[in-house]
Amino acid sequence: MTSQVAVAPDARAGHRWVTLAVVLAGQFMASLDTTVGNVAAPDIGTELQVSAGTVRLAIVAYTLLYASLLITGARIGADRGRRRVFLAGVVVFTVASAAAGAAPSAAVLVGARAVQGIGAALMIPQIVSVIQISFTDSARARALSAFSAMISIGGAVGLAAGGGLIDLDLLGLGWRSVFLVNVPIGIVLVVVAALVLPRVPVAERRLDVPGVVLLTCGAILVISALTLGTDSGRPPWSIAAAMAGVAVLAVFAAHQRRTSRRGRPVLVEPALFTTRGVRPGLLGLLLLGTPYTGILFCVAADLQVRHGSTAGVAGYALLPLAIGFGIGGVIPSLVRPGRQRVLLIGGVVIAGAALLLLAWLTRGERWPVAAAAVVLGVCGLGFGAAFSPLFALTVAHVRRVNIPDASGMATTVIQFSFVAGVAVFGSVYQATGHLATAFVVMAVVVLVAPVLARLHTLREAGTPE
């Protein structure tokens, strides 16, 4: 049975902005935890007396489950109710954060971080669905701008906040505070969300369990190869895991097509990929998200290696990037919907040019941090101006019944791009030892996006609706 999507009356009456603020708080918390644990890694290893590889697993466990289950979270939300699933996700995330902060051993920490990822995967896909259903036209552009800004700001702030909390050493908690800080936030969020989020009726349907298993296993194999393999110099096991993951994902795609032809519920509706704008939009999200995360990783690493900065200071240096992204994210709401492609192309050109300027600034052994911070702000402005128009164009022609599939797929691609950014550009930086080289490669990747957007525009100009 197909789930029935309805718009709650209170959302139509203006309550939707309060609803958006609540769900975006969940997005910020989830984005924060993608990076906040990185700065705590040395202290975790020292206190728990474990190897760097074990600590890395504790950090990566969150991303593994988070990225792997986003599509499943979107489908569960559509079939069981977005309010119910969002609340469940916040509760799971909060309890797991408390367990991570109190972890007596590395095994408990790894498990808690994995459960955190499950909670985030239940929360985040509901946000895009809420935006697509509750907002239209310029209001939707503003909502998507806020959503994209929260993703960016959360990741960048995580680096600064993690270092700041550890330096403060609140109540002698040390690294544990970076996880425990989620607990009071999560409790408040659960209470407010229970009062604010609308109840939207849905027709429950059976979950495609074989699809869930195939997609989750395939995604975990690919993401683990990208994240854990990088630290080990790309060993044979990581290549084998990546190949196995791609094979499992191919089986998943075939299973979805076969199941859909038989008229049974699927995890991702295959027809989604024939919808105008979806495939090039997803590729564009990958091309923009990958360099953005590459900047966070490479700049933070270079500041610590070449400048002797602490992780906290490195995080503060990246705040202009997040601030620029937030400011750039406001621009799409001021532009007519018909000019979104122009804004997309302009944004990526600005970001690409800023990356080339950063490559020039960082060509020496020690580079001017203050000047680079200003250019990082401009770079973030370009990314922010481009991201939400790209997201809007990706889902613009998706039928309402397929919104859960589109939101799950788009958020999965974004999260995967973040993982790929660290793996790809981290490898470039580590192989060459030069931040400038990594910036040049990032610029090339970013500047491919307007070319693809232009080709897509020309192709669609002759395609009837």
Number of C-alpha atoms within 10 A of each C-alpha: 11 14 17 14 20 13 15 17 14 15 20 13 9 11 16 22 17 14 22 21 15 18 25 22 18 26 22 21 23 28 23 26 27 23 25 26 25 21 25 25 17 14 15 25 17 12 13 14 13 13 13 15 13 17 26 20 21 25 24 25 23 26 30 26 23 30 27 26 28 30 29 27 31 31 29 23 23 30 23 19 20 29 22 19 24 28 23 17 24 29 21 21 30 28 19 26 28 20 22 27 23 17 17 12 14 21 13 16 25 22 18 26 30 25 25 30 30 26 31 33 32 29 32 29 33 27 25 25 23 23 22 20 17 24 19 12 10 15 14 18 27 20 28 27 28 19 24 23 27 25 22 25 21 23 26 28 23 28 31 23 21 25 26 18 20 21 14 12 14 12 7 10 15 18 25 24 24 25 22 20 16 21 20 11 15 22 15 10 20 20 11 13 23 14 10 18 24 19 16 17 17 17 13 16 16 12 17 17 12 14 22 20 15 18 23 23 18 24 24 22 23 26 25 21 24 23 25 18 19 18 16 11 12 16 13 11 11 22 16 14 20 21 16 16 24 16 14 21 21 15 15 23 18 13 17 22 15 14 18 17 12 9 9 15 18 23 26 26 18 18 11 20 15 10 15 19 22 22 13 19 23 23 18 24 24 24 21 26 24 26 30 22 23 27 23 25 24 24 21 23 21 22 21 16 11 11 14 12 15 16 23 22 17 24 28 20 23 24 23 22 28 27 22 25 30 26 18 25 30 21 19 25 22 10 15 12 16 8 11 21 18 15 23 25 23 17 25 26 22 20 31 26 21 24 27 18 19 24 22 17 18 20 14 12 11 12 18 10 14 10 11 22 18 17 22 27 24 24 29 30 28 29 34 31 32 35 26 31 30 25 24 20 20 24 24 15 15 23 12 16 14 20 23 32 25 27 29 27 21 25 23 24 23 22 26 24 25 24 24 22 28 24 24 20 24 22 19 19 22 16 11 11 13 18 28 22 19 26 29 19 17 26 23 15 16 28 19 16 24 20 12 16 20 14 12 15 14 11 10 13 10 8 9 5 7
